[in-house]
Amino acid sequence: MHLLLHQEKALPGRELIKMLRLLSFFLVLVLVFIVRSSKAMALEGENSCSMDHSRQIIGSIGGVFDSSSRVGKEQKIAMELALQDFHLSSCSNLLSDIRDSHGSSALAVSAASDLIHTEKVQAIVGILTKEEAGLVSEIDKIVEETLIISLTSYSSTLPSRTRLSPSLVQMGGDITLQINCIAAIVGHFRWQKVTAIYEHIHDYSTEAGIINLLSNSLKRVDSEMEHRSFFSPFSSLSDPRAAIEEELKNLRSRNNRVFIVVQFSLQLAIILFEKAKEMSMMGNGYVWIVSNDIASLLDSVDSSVISSMQGVLGLKTKFEDTSKSFRDFKLKFRANYALDYPEEEEKLNPSIFALQTYDATQALAQAMQNVEDNFSSKKVLENILSSNFQGLSGKISFSNNKQSNEETFQIINVVGKSYRELGFWSPELGFSGSFIKHNGSSQEWGPVYWPGGLLTVPKGWSYSYEERQLKIGVPAIGAFRQFVSVNYDQRMNGTNVTGFSVSVFEAAVRLLPYQLPYQFVPFYGSYDDMVVQVYQKKLDAAVGDTEIIADRYLLAEFSQPYLESGLVMVVKVEPEKKRTWMFLNTFQKEMWFLMAGMSFFVGFVIWFIEKGDNPHFDGFGSMLWFSITVLFFVQREPIKSNLARFVLAPYLLVILIVTASFTASLSSMLTVSQLQPSAVDVESLQRANAAVGCNGNSFIIRYLVSLGFKLENIRTIDSIYDYPDAFERGAIAAAFFVVPHAKVFLAKYCKGYTMTGPTFKLGGFGFVFPKGSSLAFDISEAILRVRENGEVQRLEKELLSSSDCSSSASNLVDDPRLGPEPFWGLFLVSGGISVVALCITVARLLGKRCCASTSLTITLIKIRIFTWASLTLFTPISRGNSIQDSHTDRRQVMAIIAQS
């Protein structure tokens, strides 16, 4: 009964299979009909061409392809179609002989040599590299003159190890462009390290070839190749699945998760991704990028292969797939491919490799046809290099025996049952199309489906669940337990690690976009030794109050500082002694000089205004006495001029405020006990040969030695609680801390100690990682976010402050003396008014003198005129005197008047 039910349920599935087989059968029949129709048309063309007896066989060519690969099969079909189309269009025949290299470089060279010597072909189209073509040309002169069109990728930047054949034409595309495109993708996502996976197919895919190209391109985008994985050719592997599985295990044990598959055959790539999926290497956090060799063949693989490649990024050569010529070629290609390889009936679309082969064969056929008389390989080569036409793969033109047009790559993302286009990349424009969104000068990628269905950009490295946890060292014997405290928890039967530095690290880890398994390992040694342990890879990282300094940076990578730091000196404070002339310390000397000068100037201005009308301001002494007495408001001289009162009023306000400030400052100095540091700077300690203390596990000892302290004068102190006792016993005169430690110490012992002297700048507190660690970059970014959101400030207030100390300010004042700065406004107003008053007084005096001089001049002139008239009119002239004597007397009178 159960069997019958099972059979009834299985009937729909069987019927579906029968229908699919029937549909496939009809599809094959249609393709056969198309092929036979095309062959009939070809036969009809041949019959029509047979009417023209002048056009017959123009030459013979050979082909060398790898029929065991999908690319080789497509190239064989494409070459046959090109020769067939050439015959239909020109009624000329080219004999062809196609050989199979079976994926072997030696067999490819042997096949080419046999075609030239045995079959006497005049040109070869195939997968010969430039090194293999050079090897063929070295056999003899006949071979050297044979034209070879290479369809393999070449590098325009790598030098050849062998002599290039002069008759070699390269149409396979420049692999350097593919490498630059891959590097651009890596640089865009800022993956710092990648792993290269490649198959040793051709000579340039060795350590000095394609890998060096990739390494140099990655360096230009601030990335590097961490590891390279090498596979022998697929045909030479006895068990490809076992070899790939073993290598994938090795790659999975590493931290890097960005894999670039370059120069890889499709057969090996299919096994690679199937095994990667089985080993959970196609999940979250992984990145796979494939080159044109694989991406251009995705249209020809079945759905199971696509299923194992979900989330893969690839680049494939772009070509025009909407033209009529391509559609015609595609139809004929699918028909011929189905006849020759019926077992591959699911995917029959031609790739870029078939189009390149078709264009190469067409270019060769046309070049051979255009040789009119005396056929020679040199003339054929010249005709090919002068070709300039639009082929199926793009524009066909040549420069330096290479195809000159630069390829544009289509960036694809494998999703679902196929792939979707993300955009394009070209050497001139970079990324373009829907691949990126332009926003000013920045560029953002559109949505990308990553392995595992992840929608956020993978970091490019992680720790898998099978790996051990990170061993993170923490200082177990630090002097300041507020930063890192290591205690044994009896309830948990384990070590409990807490503290400010630990809390900051945990806050940063919580912001990472991935899980980070780790465990804290107490380290019983100095901070320098802990950094060395990280350098020697015995610790994966170190977390604590570790100072970033130059000699440590040579050994390890540090994160972004989470606390600013510097080296400072802490000393005891002592009460200031009362001195005889202590009152002079209420003002700075500049203030004293300013008050004296201001009093003299204001007194001079008032004296100058009052001295003419006020008898109390007769001499210079009265001016000096007024300048002194006005300071104490005891001046007895009355002020008569309103202008002088205008000068004195603001100055009295200045005196009132300055006197009140003086009184307050002096009272404070006499009544409040002022504190001063016991040592002011490093030089005073060195002159006194004083002992100083510091944390013995830190770098401070050698730093103090570099500052000039004697090693015997440096005392090591193990705990924050031991410093006050060392100060009280006189064991040390000063203690040196980094700034965060000094703040903690002063927060706990706020009375009796202070920071003094200069601050020696340092790098700050940071976390330690091995050189080149990607985790250091991610933690640094997380620390910046923790600082920006205020988490560090909250932890600092919560864990580093002490309730034993009141918030009242210390009595320690750096300089209690008052300077002129608080009174500048008053001095400027009073001084300005005095200057204006002085100018007005001087102007008045000058005006008075000018008027008096004018009046005197007029009076004298009147007197002179009267005297002259009197002498002239009333002085008689004697008879005995001559007229000449009379004139002489008048001149004398005028002279007397002039003298008067």
C-alpha positions in Angstrom: 0.0 0.0 0.0 2.7 2.4 0.9 4.6 1.5 -2.2 1.6 2.3 -4.3 1.2 5.7 -2.7 4.9 6.4 -3.2 4.6 5.5 -6.9 1.5 7.7 -7.3 3.4 10.7 -5.7 6.4 10.0 -8.0 4.3 10.0 -11.2 4.3 13.8 -11.6 8.0 14.0 -11.3 8.6 11.3 -13.9 6.2 13.0 -16.3 8.1 16.3 -15.8 11.4 14.5 -16.7 9.8 13.0 -19.8 8.5 16.4 -20.9 12.0 18.0 -20.4 13.7 15.2 -22.4 11.1 15.6 -25.1 11.6 19.4 -25.2 15.4 18.9 -25.4 14.9 16.5 -28.3 12.8 19.0 -30.2 15.4 21.7 -29.5 18.2 19.5 -30.9 16.1 18.8 -34.0 15.6 22.6 -34.5 19.3 23.2 -34.2 20.1 20.3 -36.6 17.6 21.8 -39.0 19.3 25.2 -38.7 22.7 23.7 -39.2 21.6 21.7 -42.2 19.9 24.7 -43.6 23.1 26.7 -43.2 25.1 23.9 -44.7 22.7 23.8 -47.6 23.1 27.5 -48.0 26.8 27.1 -47.9 26.6 24.3 -50.5 24.4 26.6 -52.6 27.1 29.3 -52.2 29.7 26.8 -53.2 27.7 25.9 -56.2 27.3 29.5 -57.1 31.0 30.1 -56.5 31.9 27.1 -58.7 30.8 29.2 -61.7 33.8 31.4 -61.1 36.8 29.2 -61.8 39.2 32.1 -61.3 38.9 31.9 -57.5 40.1 28.8 -55.9 42.3 27.8 -52.9 44.4 30.8 -51.7 46.3 29.1 -49.0 46.3 26.9 -45.9 46.2 27.7 -42.2 46.4 25.8 -39.0 44.8 26.0 -35.7 46.0 24.9 -32.2 43.4 24.8 -29.5 42.8 22.9 -26.2 39.7 20.8 -27.0 39.5 19.6 -23.5 38.5 23.1 -22.3 35.4 25.1 -23.0 37.5 27.9 -24.4 39.2 25.5 -26.8 35.9 24.1 -28.0 34.5 27.6 -28.6 37.6 28.7 -30.5 37.4 25.6 -32.8 33.8 26.3 -33.7 34.5 30.0 -34.2 37.4 29.3 -36.6 35.3 26.9 -38.7 32.5 29.5 -38.9 34.9 32.2 -39.9 36.3 30.1 -42.7 32.8 29.2 -43.8 31.6 32.9 -43.9 34.8 33.9 -45.7 34.1 31.4 -48.4 30.5 32.5 -48.8 31.5 36.1 -49.1 34.6 35.8 -51.3 34.2 32.5 -53.1 37.8 31.8 -52.0 38.9 28.7 -50.0 41.4 28.4 -47.2 42.5 24.9 -46.2 42.5 24.4 -42.5 44.0 21.8 -40.1 43.1 22.1 -36.4 45.2 20.3 -33.8 44.5 19.6 -30.1 47.1 20.6 -27.5 45.3 18.8 -24.7 46.2 21.6 -22.3 49.9 20.9 -22.6 52.4 23.6 -23.6 54.8 21.0 -25.1 52.1 19.5 -27.2 51.1 23.0 -28.4 54.6 23.7 -29.6 54.9 20.2 -31.2 51.5 20.6 -33.0 52.5 24.0 -34.4 55.9 22.7 -35.6 54.2 19.7 -37.3 51.6 21.9 -39.0 54.4 24.0 -40.5 56.7 21.2 -41.5 54.3 18.4 -42.5 51.1 20.2 -43.5 53.0 23.3 -44.9 50.5 25.7 -43.5 51.3 29.4 -44.1 49.8 30.7 -40.8 48.6 29.5 -37.5 45.8 30.8 -35.3 45.8 29.4 -31.7 46.6 29.5 -28.1 50.4 29.7 -28.4 52.0 32.2 -26.0 54.7 34.6 -27.1 57.2 32.3 -25.4 55.9 29.2 -27.1 55.8 31.0 -30.5 59.4 32.1 -29.9 60.4 28.5 -29.2 58.7 27.4 -32.4 60.5 30.1 -34.4 63.9 28.9 -33.1 63.5 25.6 -34.9 64.5 26.8 -38.3 64.2 29.7 -40.7 61.1 28.3 -42.4 59.2 28.2 -39.1 60.4 31.7 -38.2 58.8 33.2 -41.3 55.4 31.5 -40.6 52.8 33.9 -39.3 51.4 33.1 -35.9 48.3 34.8 -34.4 48.3 34.3 -30.6 44.9 34.3 -28.9 46.3 34.1 -25.3 46.5 37.1 -23.0 49.8 39.0 -23.0 51.3 41.7 -20.8 52.5 45.0 -22.3 54.6 45.8 -19.2 56.5 42.5 -18.6 59.7 41.8 -20.6 59.9 38.5 -22.5 62.3 35.8 -21.4 62.7 34.5 -24.9 63.3 36.2 -28.3 60.0 37.2 -29.8 59.1 35.9 -33.2 58.9 38.7 -35.8 55.9 37.0 -37.3 53.9 36.9 -34.1 50.7 38.9 -33.8 49.0 39.1 -30.4 45.2 39.4 -30.3 44.4 38.0 -26.8 44.1 41.2 -24.9 46.4 42.9 -22.4 46.2 41.1 -19.0 47.7 44.2 -17.3 44.4 46.0 -17.8 42.6 43.1 -16.0 45.1 43.4 -13.1 44.6 47.2 -12.9 40.8 46.7 -12.8 41.0 44.1 -10.0 43.3 46.5 -8.0 40.8 49.3 -8.5 38.1 47.2 -7.0 40.3 46.3 -4.0 41.3 49.9 -3.5 37.7 51.1 -3.6 36.7 48.8 -0.7 40.0 49.6 1.1 40.9 45.9 1.6 44.5 46.1 3.0 45.5 42.5 2.2 44.4 39.9 -0.4 45.2 36.4 -1.3 46.0 35.5 -4.9 44.9 32.1 -6.3 46.3 31.2 -9.8 47.0 28.3 -12.1 50.3 27.9 -13.8 48.9 27.8 -17.3 51.4 30.0 -19.2 54.9 31.1 -18.5 54.0 34.7 -17.5 51.8 33.3 -14.6 54.9 32.5 -12.6 56.3 34.4 -9.6 58.0 37.0 -11.8 55.0 37.5 -14.0 51.3 37.9 -13.3 51.8 37.8 -9.5 54.3 40.7 -9.7 51.9 42.6 -11.8 49.1 42.1 -9.3 51.4 42.9 -6.3 52.6 46.2 -7.9 49.0 47.3 -8.8 47.8 46.6 -5.2 50.6 48.7 -3.8 49.3 51.7 -5.8 46.0 51.4 -4.0 47.6 51.0 -0.5 47.0 47.2 -0.4 49.3 44.2 -0.5 49.3 40.5 -1.3 49.5 38.6 1.9 49.6 35.2 0.4 49.6 33.4 -2.9 48.2 30.0 -3.7 49.6 28.1 -6.7 48.0 25.3 -8.6 49.6 23.1 -11.3 47.7 22.9 -14.6 44.4 21.0 -14.5 45.6 18.4 -17.0 48.6 17.6 -14.8 46.7 17.1 -11.5 45.9 13.4 -10.7 43.3 14.3 -8.2 42.2 18.0 -8.6 39.5 17.8 -5.9 41.9 16.6 -3.2 44.5 19.2 -4.2 42.0 22.0 -4.1 40.6 20.8 -0.8 44.0 20.7 0.8 44.8 24.2 -0.3 41.5 25.6 0.8 42.1 24.3 4.3 45.3 26.2 4.4 43.6 29.3 3.2 40.8 29.0 5.7 43.3 28.8 8.6 44.6 32.3 7.7 42.9 35.5 8.7 42.6 37.0 5.2 39.2 36.6 3.5 39.8 38.4 0.2 40.6 35.9 -2.6 41.5 36.9 -6.1 41.3 34.1 -8.7 43.5 35.0 -11.7 44.6 33.0 -14.7 42.5 30.0 -13.9 40.9 27.4 -16.1 37.1 26.9 -16.0 37.4 23.2 -15.1 39.6 24.0 -12.1 37.5 27.0 -11.1 34.3 24.9 -11.0 35.9 22.5 -8.6 37.3 25.4 -6.6 34.0 27.0 -5.9 32.2 23.7 -5.3 34.8 22.8 -2.6 34.7 26.4 -1.2 31.0 26.1 -0.7 31.3 22.7 0.9 33.9 24.1 3.4 31.7 27.1 4.2 34.1 29.5 2.5 31.3 31.1 0.5 29.6 32.6 3.6 29.6 35.9 5.4 32.9 37.7 5.5 34.4 36.1 2.4 35.2 38.0 -0.8 35.9 36.3 -4.1 37.0 38.2 -7.3 37.5 36.3 -10.6 39.2 37.5 -13.7 38.1 37.5 -17.3 39.1 33.9 -17.8 36.2 32.7 -15.6 33.7 35.6 -15.7 33.4 35.5 -19.5 32.5 31.9 -19.4 29.6 32.1 -16.9 27.1 32.1 -19.7 28.3 28.6 -20.6 28.1 26.9 -17.2 25.1 25.1 -15.7 23.0 26.3 -12.7 24.9 24.1 -10.2 28.1 26.1 -10.9 26.2 29.4 -10.6 24.7 28.2 -7.3 28.2 27.6 -5.8 29.4 31.1 -6.9 26.8 33.3 -5.2 28.2 36.7 -4.3 31.3 36.4 -6.5 32.5 39.6 -8.2 34.0 39.3 -11.7 35.2 41.2 -14.7 34.5 40.3 -18.3 35.5 41.9 -21.5 32.7 44.1 -22.9 31.5 43.6 -26.4 28.5 44.6 -28.5 25.9 41.9 -28.2 22.9 43.6 -29.9 24.2 44.0 -33.4 22.8 41.9 -36.3 26.2 40.4 -37.1 26.5 39.1 -33.5 23.0 37.7 -33.5 23.6 35.8 -36.8 26.9 34.5 -35.4 25.3 33.5 -32.2 22.6 31.5 -34.0 25.1 29.6 -36.1 27.5 29.1 -33.2 24.8 27.5 -31.0 23.7 25.2 -33.8 27.3 24.0 -34.6 28.2 23.7 -30.9 25.1 21.6 -30.2 26.1 19.2 -33.1 29.7 18.8 -32.1 29.2 18.7 -28.3 25.6 17.5 -27.7 26.5 16.7 -24.1 26.7 20.4 -23.3 23.3 21.4 -24.6 22.3 23.6 -21.6 24.6 26.6 -22.2 25.5 27.3 -25.8 26.2 31.0 -25.9 29.6 32.1 -27.3 32.1 34.0 -25.1 34.6 36.7 -25.9 37.2 34.0 -26.7 35.0 32.7 -29.6 34.5 36.3 -30.9 38.3 37.0 -30.8 39.0 33.7 -32.7 36.4 34.6 -35.3 37.9 38.1 -35.8 41.4 36.7 -36.0 40.5 34.2 -38.6 38.6 36.7 -40.7 41.6 39.2 -40.5 44.0 36.4 -41.5 41.8 35.3 -44.4 41.3 38.8 -45.8 45.1 39.5 -45.5 45.9 36.3 -47.4 43.3 37.1 -50.1 44.8 40.6 -50.6 48.2 39.2 -51.5 48.0 39.3 -55.3 51.3 37.9 -56.6 54.2 36.0 -55.1 52.7 35.0 -51.8 54.9 35.6 -48.7 54.3 35.7 -45.0 55.8 39.2 -44.8 53.1 40.6 -47.1 50.4 38.8 -45.1 51.8 40.2 -41.9 51.8 43.7 -43.4 48.2 43.3 -44.5 47.1 42.1 -41.1 48.8 44.9 -39.2 47.1 47.4 -41.5 43.7 46.0 -40.8 41.1 48.4 -39.5 37.5 47.0 -39.2 34.7 46.5 -36.7 34.7 42.8 -35.6 32.5 40.9 -33.3 34.8 41.5 -30.4 35.3 45.2 -31.1 37.4 47.4 -33.3 40.3 45.5 -34.9 43.5 47.5 -35.4 47.1 46.8 -34.5 50.2 48.6 -33.1 53.6 47.0 -32.5 52.2 43.6 -33.5 49.5 43.8 -30.8 45.8 44.7 -31.0 45.8 48.4 -30.1 42.3 49.0 -28.8 42.0 49.0 -25.0 39.4 46.8 -23.5 36.5 47.9 -21.4 35.5 45.5 -18.6 32.0 44.8 -17.4 31.8 44.3 -13.7 29.4 41.6 -12.7 28.0 40.2 -9.5 26.8 36.5 -9.4 23.3 36.5 -8.0 20.5 34.0 -8.3 20.5 31.9 -11.4 22.9 34.1 -13.3 24.7 37.4 -12.7 23.8 41.1 -12.9 25.8 44.0 -14.2 27.2 46.5 -11.7 28.9 48.7 -14.3 32.1 49.1 -16.3 35.8 49.9 -15.9 38.1 51.3 -18.5 41.7 52.6 -18.2 40.8 56.1 -19.1 37.6 56.6 -17.1 37.8 54.1 -14.3 34.4 53.0 -13.0 31.4 54.2 -14.8 27.8 53.3 -15.5 25.3 52.0 -12.9 28.3 50.5 -11.1 28.8 53.7 -9.0 26.8 56.7 -8.0 28.5 60.0 -8.4 28.1 62.4 -5.4 30.3 65.4 -6.0 33.9 64.1 -5.9 33.1 60.9 -4.0 31.9 57.6 -5.5 29.7 55.1 -3.9 29.0 51.6 -5.1 25.5 50.5 -5.8 24.1 47.5 -3.8 26.4 44.4 -4.1 25.3 40.9 -3.1 28.2 39.4 -1.1 28.8 35.7 -0.3 26.4 34.5 2.4 23.8 37.1 1.5 25.7 39.9 3.3 24.6 43.4 2.2 27.4 45.3 4.0 30.9 45.4 2.6 33.0 42.6 4.2 36.1 43.7 6.2 38.3 41.3 4.3 39.5 39.3 7.3 38.1 37.5 10.3 38.6 34.7 12.7 36.5 31.6 11.9 34.7 29.6 14.6 37.3 26.8 14.2 40.2 29.1 15.1 41.5 29.8 18.6 40.5 32.9 20.4 42.8 36.0 20.3 45.3 36.0 23.2 45.3 39.6 24.4 47.9 40.4 27.0 47.1 42.8 29.9 49.7 44.1 32.4 49.1 42.3 35.7 51.5 44.3 37.9 50.8 47.8 36.8 51.2 50.6 39.3 47.7 52.1 38.5 45.0 49.5 38.9 42.4 52.0 37.8 43.5 51.3 34.2 44.0 47.5 34.3 43.1 45.4 37.3 43.7 41.6 37.3 42.0 39.7 40.1 41.3 36.0 40.7 37.6 35.3 41.0 37.0 32.3 43.2 33.3 31.9 42.2 34.2 31.7 38.5 37.5 29.9 39.2 39.2 32.2 36.8 40.8 35.6 36.3 38.7 38.7 36.2 40.2 41.7 34.2 38.7 45.1 34.7 39.7 48.8 34.4 39.4 51.8 32.3 41.6 50.5 29.4 39.8 47.2 29.3 36.4 49.0 29.2 37.5 51.2 26.3 38.7 48.1 24.4 35.4 46.3 25.0 33.4 49.3 23.9 35.5 49.5 20.7 35.0 45.7 20.0 31.2 46.1 20.4 31.3 48.6 17.5 33.1 46.1 15.1 30.8 44.8 12.3 31.9 41.2 13.1 32.4 39.0 16.1 35.8 39.0 17.6 36.6 36.1 20.0 39.3 36.9 22.5 40.6 36.2 26.0 42.6 38.3 28.3 45.9 36.8 29.4 47.6 38.4 32.4 51.2 39.4 31.7 53.7 39.5 34.6 56.4 41.6 33.1 57.2 45.2 32.0 55.3 47.0 29.3 58.3 46.8 27.0 58.4 43.0 27.4 54.7 42.8 26.6 55.2 44.7 23.4 58.0 42.3 22.5 55.7 39.4 23.1 53.3 40.9 20.5 56.2 41.4 18.1 57.2 37.7 18.5 53.5 36.6 17.8 53.3 35.0 21.3 50.5 37.4 22.0 47.9 38.5 19.4 47.5 41.9 21.0 48.0 43.9 24.2 45.5 46.0 26.0 46.4 48.4 28.8 47.8 51.8 29.7 50.5 51.4 27.2 52.3 54.5 26.0 52.9 55.0 22.3 56.6 55.8 21.9 59.0 55.7 19.0 61.1 52.6 19.9 57.9 50.5 20.6 56.4 51.6 17.3 59.3 49.9 15.5 58.2 46.6 16.9 54.4 46.7 16.8 51.4 48.4 15.4 49.4 50.8 17.7 45.8 51.8 17.5 44.5 55.3 17.5 45.3 56.8 21.0 42.3 56.6 23.3 43.8 59.0 25.8 46.2 62.0 25.2 49.4 61.8 27.2 52.7 63.3 28.1 55.3 63.1 30.8 54.8 65.4 33.8 56.5 66.0 37.2 54.5 65.9 40.5 56.0 67.4 43.6 54.9 68.3 47.1 53.6 71.8 47.8 54.9 73.9 50.7 53.5 77.1 52.5 55.0 80.3 51.2 57.3 82.1 53.7 56.3 85.7 54.8 59.0 88.1 53.6 59.9 91.7 54.7 58.9 93.2 51.4 56.0 90.9 50.8 53.6 93.7 50.1 55.5 94.5 46.9 54.3 91.1 45.6 50.7 92.3 45.4 51.5 94.0 42.0 53.8 93.0 39.2 56.6 95.4 38.5 54.9 96.5 35.3 51.9 97.5 37.4 54.0 99.5 39.8 55.8 101.4 37.0 52.4 102.0 35.3 50.9 103.5 38.4 53.9 105.7 39.0 54.0 107.0 35.5 50.2 107.5 35.4 50.3 109.5 38.6 53.1 111.7 37.4 51.4 112.3 34.1 48.0 113.2 35.5 49.7 115.5 38.2 51.6 117.2 35.4 48.5 117.8 33.3 46.5 119.3 36.3 49.5 121.4 37.3 49.9 122.7 33.7 46.2 123.6 33.6 46.1 125.3 37.1 49.5 127.0 37.3 48.5 130.3 35.8 45.4 130.9 37.8 45.9 128.8 40.9 48.7 130.0 43.4 48.8 126.5 45.0 50.4 125.2 41.7 53.3 127.6 41.5 56.4 125.5 41.3 57.4 122.0 40.1 57.5 120.7 43.6 53.8 121.4 44.1 53.1 119.2 41.1 55.2 116.3 42.5 53.5 116.6 45.9 50.0 116.6 44.3 50.9 113.5 42.3 51.8 111.6 45.5 49.0 112.9 47.8 46.3 112.2 45.2 47.1 108.5 45.5 45.9 108.5 49.1 43.0 111.0 48.5 44.8 113.5 50.9 45.6 116.3 48.4 44.8 119.8 49.8 45.3 121.9 46.7 41.9 123.3 45.5 41.1 122.7 41.8 39.7 125.8 40.1 39.6 124.9 36.5 36.7 122.7 35.2 39.1 121.1 32.7 41.4 120.0 35.6 38.4 118.6 37.4 37.5 116.7 34.2 41.0 115.1 34.2 41.1 114.3 37.9 37.6 112.6 38.2 38.4 109.5 36.1 41.8 109.2 37.7 40.3 109.1 41.1 38.1 106.2 40.0 41.3 104.4 38.8 42.9 105.0 42.1 39.9 103.8 44.0 39.7 100.5 42.1 43.4 99.9 42.1 43.7 100.6 45.8 40.8 98.3 46.6 42.5 95.5 44.5 45.8 96.1 46.3 44.1 95.9 49.7 42.3 92.7 48.8 45.4 91.0 47.4 47.6 92.0 50.3 45.0 90.8 52.8 44.8 87.5 51.0 48.6 87.1 51.1 48.8 87.9 54.8 45.8 85.9 56.0 45.6 82.9 53.6 48.5 80.4 53.6 49.8 80.4 50.0 51.4 77.2 48.7 54.3 76.8 46.3 55.9 73.7 44.7 58.9 72.3 46.4 60.7 72.1 43.0 59.8 74.1 39.9 61.6 72.2 37.0 63.8 69.4 36.0 67.0 71.5 36.1 66.5 72.4 39.8 66.2 68.7 40.7 69.3 67.9 38.7 71.3 70.7 40.3 70.3 69.5 43.8 71.1 65.9 42.8 67.7 65.0 44.1 66.1 61.5 43.9 63.0 61.0 41.8 60.4 58.2 41.6 58.5 56.5 38.8 56.8 53.3 37.7 59.5 50.6 37.4 57.6 48.7 34.7 57.3 51.6 32.3 59.5 53.4 29.8 59.9 56.4 32.2 63.2 55.2 33.6 65.1 55.3 30.3 63.3 58.5 29.4 64.6 60.2 32.6 68.1 58.9 31.9 67.9 60.6 28.5 66.8 63.8 30.2 70.1 63.8 32.3 69.1 62.1 35.6 71.5 59.7 37.1 70.3 56.1 37.2 71.2 55.8 41.0 68.9 58.8 41.7 65.8 57.1 40.1 63.6 55.1 42.5 61.2 52.6 41.2 57.7 52.6 42.9 55.3 49.7 42.3 52.0 51.2 43.4 50.1 54.4 43.5 49.7 54.0 47.2 53.5 54.0 47.8 54.2 57.5 46.4 52.9 59.5 49.4 55.0 57.5 51.8 58.1 58.0 49.6 57.4 61.7 49.6 56.9 61.9 53.4 60.1 59.9 54.1 62.1 62.1 51.8 63.0 59.2 49.6 62.0 61.2 46.5 61.8 64.9 45.8 59.5 64.5 42.8 57.6 61.8 40.9 57.3 61.4 37.2 54.0 60.2 35.7 52.3 60.1 32.3 49.5 62.6 32.3 46.6 60.1 32.8 48.4 58.6 35.8 49.2 62.0 37.2 45.5 63.0 37.0 44.5 59.8 38.9 47.1 60.4 41.5 46.1 64.0 42.1 42.5 63.1 42.1 43.2 60.7 45.0 45.8 62.9 46.8 44.6 66.4 45.9 46.1 68.0 49.0 49.8 68.5 49.3 50.8 67.7 45.7 50.8 69.5 42.3 52.0 69.1 38.8 54.8 71.5 37.8 57.4 72.1 35.1 57.0 71.4 31.4 55.0 68.6 29.8 57.0 66.3 27.6 54.7 65.3 24.8 54.1 61.6 24.0 52.0 59.6 21.7 49.2 58.8 24.1 47.7 55.5 25.4 47.0 52.9 22.7 46.4 49.2 22.1 49.2 47.0 20.7 48.9 44.8 17.6 51.4 42.9 15.4 52.9 44.8 12.5 50.5 44.9 9.5 47.5 43.8 11.6 44.1 44.6 10.0 42.6 44.5 13.4 44.6 47.6 14.4 42.9 49.6 11.6 39.4 48.4 12.6 40.0 49.1 16.3 41.3 52.5 15.5 38.2 53.4 13.6 36.1 52.0 16.5 38.1 54.1 19.0 37.4 57.3 17.1 33.6 56.5 17.2 33.8 55.7 20.9 35.5 59.0 21.6 33.0 60.9 19.4 30.0 59.4 21.1 31.3 60.4 24.5 31.8 56.9 25.8 35.5 57.5 26.7 34.6 60.7 28.6 31.9 58.8 30.6 34.3 55.9 31.4 37.0 58.4 32.4 34.6 60.2 34.8 33.3 56.9 36.2 36.5 54.9 36.6 39.3 57.4 37.0 37.8 60.0 39.4 38.1 59.6 43.2 35.6 60.4 45.8 38.3 60.9 48.5 39.1 64.4 47.2 36.9 67.5 47.4 36.2 69.6 44.3 37.5 72.7 46.0 40.4 74.4 44.3 43.9 74.2 45.7 45.5 77.1 47.3 48.4 76.8 45.0 48.6 79.8 42.7 51.2 80.1 40.0 51.6 83.9 40.3 49.4 85.8 42.8 50.6 89.2 41.8 48.2 91.5 39.9 49.3 92.8 36.5 48.1 95.7 34.5 45.8 93.6 32.3 42.6 93.9 34.5 43.0 97.7 34.6 43.9 98.5 31.0 40.5 99.9 30.2 40.6 102.4 33.1 44.1 103.5 32.4 43.2 104.1 28.7 40.2 106.2 29.5 42.0 108.2 32.2 45.1 108.6 30.1 43.1 109.6 27.0 41.2 112.3 28.9 44.5 113.7 30.2 46.0 113.8 26.7 42.9 115.6 25.4 43.0 118.1 28.2 46.7 118.7 27.7 46.2 119.5 24.1 43.3 121.9 24.8 45.5 123.8 27.4 48.4 124.1 25.0 46.1 125.3 22.3 44.7 128.0 24.6 48.1 129.2 25.6 49.2 129.5 22.0 46.1 131.5 21.2 46.6 133.9 24.1 50.2 134.5 23.0 49.2 135.1 19.5 46.6 137.8 20.4 49.0 139.6 22.8 51.7 139.8 20.1 49.2 141.3 17.6 48.0 144.0 20.0 51.5 145.1 20.9 52.4 145.4 17.3 49.5 147.6 16.5 50.3 149.9 19.5 53.9 150.3 18.4 52.9 151.1 14.9 50.6 153.9 16.2 53.3 155.4 18.4 55.7 155.5 15.5 53.3 157.2 13.2 52.5 159.8 15.9 56.1 160.6 16.6 56.9 161.0 12.9 54.0 163.3 12.3 55.0 165.5 15.3 58.5 165.9 14.1 57.5 166.6 10.6 54.8 169.2 11.4 56.0 171.0 14.5 59.8 171.1 14.2 60.8 174.5 12.5 63.5 174.8 9.9 66.1 177.5 10.6 67.0 179.9 7.9 70.7 179.2 8.2 70.1 175.6 7.6 70.0 174.3 4.3 67.3 172.0 2.9 69.8 169.2 2.9 70.2 169.5 6.7 66.4 169.4 7.0 66.3 166.1 5.2 69.1 164.7 7.3 67.2 165.5 10.5 64.1 163.7 9.2 66.0 160.6 8.4 67.4 160.5 11.9 63.9 160.8 13.3 62.7 157.9 11.2 65.6 155.8 12.3 64.7 156.6 16.0 61.1 155.6 15.3 62.2 152.4 13.6 64.4 151.5 16.5 61.6 152.2 19.0 
